[in-house]
Amino acid sequence: MAHSLSAKKRVRQNIKRRALNRFRKEQIKDSEKAFAAALATGDVGKAETDLRTVAKRLDKVAAKGTIHKNTAARKRSRLARRLNAARATLAAGGKATSVVKGAGKGTKGTKSARGGKAKGGTATA
């Protein structure tokens, strides 16, 4: 429990800041879901506009410091890759529903590709 006036004020500020950050992150998640839904239906035009919306929102949230700018860039890149993969499958005559979330990803960072070591740790056995 905070005792000093400045500590009590800091608690009030933290509550407000947390609520605002959670709202911003929820907006990003909602935008990403709309993008994924557009891809799943095969509507590439709508997916493009949704991608622009997500990218704009990511940049704004990163500028405010809620998420790191590299996190925003990584998410933008992955979403763009998914859109490009959907375009490629449609151009090849396939369906956009065959595009999976991790399309085009390598095995870097997985447990099996790193000699049994878990990501960020060491092997125990």
VORO-153201 format. One record per residue (C-alpha): x, y, z. Coordinates in steps of 0.001 Angstrom, whole numbers, padded with zeros to 6 digits, always signed. Layout:
XYZ/...
***
This chain:
+000000+000000+000000/+001358+003385-001008/+001763+005876+001806/+003203+009049+000334/+001137+011372-001833/+003453+010925-004809/+003248+007130-004540/-000549+007283-004396/-000579+009507-007464/+001733+007101-009267/-000688+004238-008516/-003558+006274-010009/-001479+007077-013089/-000481+003440-013552/-004105+002319-013466/-005040+004815-016178/-001995+003997-018295/-002620+000247-018061/-006234+000676-019163/-005162+002794-022138/-002427+000359-023158/-004804-002594-022929/-007329-000733-025097/-004686+000020-027730/-003491-003593-027828/-007078-004818-028110/-007605-002521-031107/-004581-004082-032805/-005896-007587-032117/-009311-006689-033516/-007728-005241-036669/-005591-008353-037116/-008674-010558-036764/-010488-008544-039439/-007472-008953-041725/-007352-012702-041102/-011082-012997-041757/-010725-011165-045070/-007903-013523-046060/-009920-016561-045057/-012800-015521-047299/-010404-014895-050179/-011215-011190-050449/-007748-009856-051255/-008990-006296-051839/-010525-006085-048377/-007440-007750-046913/-005269-005012-048451/-007319-002251-046857/-007344-004132-043559/-003564-004499-043764/-003212-000737-044179/-005459-000224-041151/-003451-002664-039040/-000143-001109-040127/-001360+002383-039289/-002588+001276-035891/+000636-000591-035152/+002697+002487-035996/+000572+004724-033797/+000709+002340-030840/+004470+001927-031256/+004907+005706-031372/+003095+005984-028048/+005398+003401-026507/+002771+000768-025802/+004629-001745-027953/+008191-001635-029235/+008745-000289-032745/+010479-003511-033796/+007494-005522-032597/+005251-003369-034777/+007586-003800-037755/+007717-007575-037246/+003931-007838-037106/+003561-005671-040231/+006054-007826-042078/+004346-011082-041145/+000928-009781-042143/+002279-008542-045472/+003843-011968-046107/+000480-013610-045462/-001204-011241-047922/+001458-011907-050556/+001112-015654-050042/-002660-015362-050486/-002151-013385-053695/+000259-016037-054978/-002144-018892-054278/-005010-017029-055935/-002842-016249-058959/-001913-019928-059183/-005587-020850-059191/-005759-022077-055619/-007916-021016-052714/-006902-018381-050177/-008020-020663-047349/-004896-022769-047896/-002769-019924-046561/-001755-020789-043031/-000675-018382-040333/+003003-019347-040415/+003316-019565-044195/+006852-019018-045351/+008371-019353-041904/+011568-021255-041386/+012431-023474-038476/+014619-020924-036712/+013906-020769-033017/+012111-024072-032764/+013185-026667-030286/+014091-029353-032813/+016015-027039-035130/+018288-025854-032341/+019624-029197-031225/+017048-029860-028524/+017562-026591-026683/+014448-024737-025723/+014212-021153-026896/+016004-018869-024492/+017239-021662-022271/+019419-024727-022132/+018689-028408-022556/+018006-030174-019280/+018235-033778-020419/
***
